[in-house]
Structures are given as C-alpha cells and as structure tokens.
Amino acid sequence: MAAARKREADPPTQLRGLIEELERGPLPRAVLLRGEERYFIDQALDALLAKAKETSLEVCKHDVADPEFVAANLLDDLGANPMFASARFILVRNADTTRVGQSSIMTKQGTKNSPFTRAVTSFVESDREGALVITGRSIRADHAIAKAIKAQSLPVLSLRSLFDTPPPWAPDPRKSELALWVGTRSRQLGLRLSPDDCAYIAGATGNDLAAIDTQLEKVRVGGGQTVRDSVQWQSGGTPWKAADDLLGGQLARGLASLESLYSAGFHSSRDGKTEVSVGALGGMLMGTLRSKARQAALVSRAVSQGASMAQAAAEAGVKGKPAMDSLGTLLKVRSAPAWERFYREILELERRSRSGPEVDVNDFVALALRHSPKPNQQRQPAGAGQRPRR
C-alpha cells in the first residue's frame, strides 16, 4: 500500500519554521515563496533581507510585474559575479507574472525550460556563494524551479490565504484558520481575547491580515471598550458563501451573507481588487445558485423515482467526494418538488436580469424568503412520517 501523503503545514507554521532556520543558521542558497497571502510573503522577505544585510550580501531586486523589468538584467545577476560584495542576494518578485502578448519568464519554450528556469536551476545546483529568493502567487509545486529547490532540501513555502470558514467536520466559526490566527496574533500583541471575539474580528474584517492587525491595534488602545465597540463591521462577502447559505436553507446566515456581499463587495485574493458592481455581483451569485440548484433538482427527482444517489449524481455532473457530500447535505433541505420550484425561479430571475431592470440584493432577499424551508417541508428519509400499517 502506498504511504499516505504528508499533510502540508499551515502557512503560519511554515513561516515560523523559516524564521527559526534563519535565526539558527546561514541564509539558504534558494527560497521559493508560493502563494497569494501578501502579509506572510512580506514577513518572510523582511526576515530574509535582514539576514542578507547581516551577512553583507549585495542585494539585487527584480520585480517581474514592474513595467521597467528587464529579463536580461536578471539573467546577468544570476550568472555573473557580484561587483561590490563577495556574493549576491537576488530577489525575484512576482516571477509568474504574465504580460499582455507575452508568456511568463517561467513558461517553457516548446519542450525546453525557459532561460530563467535554466538559470535558476544552475544557480541552485552550483557551489556559488549567495542566495536567491523567488515569489509568485500561482507557481505550481511541480514546476521545475520548485523541484530543483526541493531537490537541494531548500525551503519551498506555500503561503496561501488562510481559510476563513471552518472545516465541514467542525462547523464552528471560532475554529476557522483565520479566527485561530487572530487569537495567536492577539496574544503576540499582549491582548487576551475570547474565541468569540476572535471570530467576530475575523468576520468583521475579512481575510485581510494587515487590516486585522489594524483592528487589533484599535482594540489594544481602546481604553476598555468592548471588541464590538472598537471594531466596526467592514468585511465584504463572497458570492459562493451567500449562495451556499441560501441553498442550504440558512436564512439568517444567507441574509447576513447578502448584506456583507452587497455592502462591502467581493474582495478577490487573486488580484487584490474589490468588485462592487451590483450587476457583476449578481451575475456571480446567480451562476453559483443556478448550477447547484440544477444539480439538486435533477438528483432529488431521480432519487425520488428510484435511481441511486451515485448514478443520479454522475448523470448530473457531480464529481468528487466534497461535491457529493455537499449535494447530500442539500438534498436533506428540500423535497424534489421544492428544489424544482427553486431552480425554476432562479432561471426566471436570471432571464429577467438579462432583459429587464438590474437585479439587486432585494431580489435575492425575496428569493431567500420565498424558498426558506420550513421544518415540515424538509426532505425526510425514505419512510419517515408514514403511518404504521395495521
């Protein structure tokens, strides 16, 4: 039997390990920082740059996202000897950036690795003094650069955004990665906050660690005010969370998700932009609602007619255990006729959004209210509620 895959440590643990390594020993020859969490990336770079200055390395910085970036200059730094120090510290930010009409410096050229990838591999495998640090939001773990760095037992960190929702097996908002990080960070700042307060700050602020730092500072200097007095709700929402709450029959949570989404917008961790357009938010929300309601309607009808759950789900295009588990939860919320009515009304709302007045938050609130399942409307297991035969 194949060995179980080792679970990757969470981003704060990976970051802490790198900092401890720098405190104990020399600067690694190469470090790869993958992921979109700018807060963690900046902390890692601060520690690495401090170590480079401590050891008097010549610091050479390149940002591929900068319009003035010149690839040839980067390749020269990787291949040539330094002029003003014994060795170089080469920092390459946003290495996976793709410009309009151009490919990334990491993209293969036909079947060959790019000049940048070959230069990095040569640097990592050489005995030259110095260090190389590369950052990129979407660099794959199986890219040749990641493999070359890992092969030398050098650090490859995955600094993704923290999960702001709890795992399905422990649906407690106080247990989300983000809320737990708020607790850790608050203790570092000398604050003693309850798990409820940490969950509130995470929910009120959203998945923005720098903004959470600011909120915690407000609490620290608040002069005895409660957390809710010091921290105002400013978090946006996500279309898929609002859709999941509405589809799952969680009326109160669904309405709160809609309020957050339409009042503060949707902040994308990929490009750092916040979408506030009513039309765009409605389109994203509608797409998620339509897709999942369609699957629930098709599968619930097929199951009610005698098909197996697995067969009906496969025919509806549901793939993978997480999607199957999510669908199984949804099927307990409404009966087959109720899902069909819900799906038809979503289609009608979508049709109206394309040909009539703009669909806004009020339309989705009305939809949620009309289709909020009552306890006696929820789907029961086969045979439940039947009167016993005599």
C-alpha positions, 0 to 999 in steps of 0.5 A, a space after each residue: 500500500 502506498 504511504 499516505 501523503 504528508 499533510 502540508 503545514 499551515 502557512 503560519 507554521 511554515 513561516 515560523 519554521 523559516 524564521 527559526 532556520 534563519 535565526 539558527 543558521 546561514 541564509 539558504 542558497 534558494 527560497 521559493 515563496 508560493 502563494 497569494 497571502 501578501 502579509 506572510 510573503 512580506 514577513 518572510 522577505 523582511 526576515 530574509 533581507 535582514 539576514 542578507 544585510 547581516 551577512 553583507 550580501 549585495 542585494 539585487 531586486 527584480 520585480 517581474 510585474 514592474 513595467 521597467 523589468 528587464 529579463 536580461 538584467 536578471 539573467 546577468 545577476 544570476 550568472 555573473 559575479 557580484 561587483 561590490 560584495 563577495 556574493 549576491 542576494 537576488 530577489 525575484 518578485 512576482 516571477 509568474 507574472 504574465 504580460 499582455 502578448 507575452 508568456 511568463 519568464 517561467 513558461 517553457 519554450 516548446 519542450 525546453 525550460 525557459 532561460 530563467 528556469 535554466 538559470 535558476 536551476 544552475 544557480 541552485 545546483 552550483 557551489 556559488 556563494 549567495 542566495 536567491 529568493 523567488 515569489 509568485 502567487 500561482 507557481 505550481 509545486 511541480 514546476 521545475 524551479 520548485 523541484 530543483 529547490 526541493 531537490 537541494 532540501 531548500 525551503 519551498 513555502 506555500 503561503 496561501 490565504 488562510 481559510 476563513 470558514 471552518 472545516 465541514 467536520 467542525 462547523 464552528 466559526 471560532 475554529 476557522 484558520 483565520 479566527 485561530 490566527 487572530 487569537 495567536 496574533 492577539 496574544 503576540 500583541 499582549 491582548 487576551 481575547 475570547 474565541 468569540 471575539 476572535 471570530 467576530 474580528 475575523 468576520 468583521 474584517 475579512 481575510 485581510 491580515 494587515 487590516 486585522 492587525 489594524 483592528 487589533 491595534 484599535 482594540 489594544 488602545 481602546 481604553 476598555 471598550 468592548 471588541 464590538 465597540 472598537 471594531 466596526 463591521 467592514 468585511 465584504 462577502 463572497 458570492 459562493 458563501 451567500 449562495 451556499 447559505 441560501 441553498 442550504 436553507 440558512 436564512 439568517 446566515 444567507 441574509 447576513 451573507 447578502 448584506 456583507 456581499 452587497 455592502 462591502 463587495 467581493 474582495 478577490 485574493 487573486 488580484 487584490 481588487 474589490 468588485 462592487 458592481 451590483 450587476 457583476 455581483 449578481 451575475 456571480 451569485 446567480 451562476 453559483 445558485 443556478 448550477 447547484 440548484 440544477 444539480 439538486 433538482 435533477 438528483 432529488 427527482 431521480 432519487 425520488 423515482 428510484 435511481 441511486 444517489 451515485 448514478 443520479 449524481 454522475 448523470 448530473 455532473 457531480 464529481 468528487 467526494 466534497 461535491 457529493 457530500 455537499 449535494 447530500 447535505 442539500 438534498 436533506 433541505 428540500 423535497 424534489 418538488 421544492 428544489 424544482 420550484 427553486 431552480 425554476 425561479 432562479 432561471 426566471 430571475 436570471 432571464 429577467 436580469 438579462 432583459 429587464 431592470 438590474 437585479 439587486 440584493 432585494 431580489 435575492 432577499 425575496 428569493 431567500 424568503 420565498 424558498 426558506 424551508 420550513 421544518 415540515 417541508 424538509 426532505 425526510 428519509 425514505 419512510 419517515 412520517 408514514 403511518 404504521 400499517 395495521 
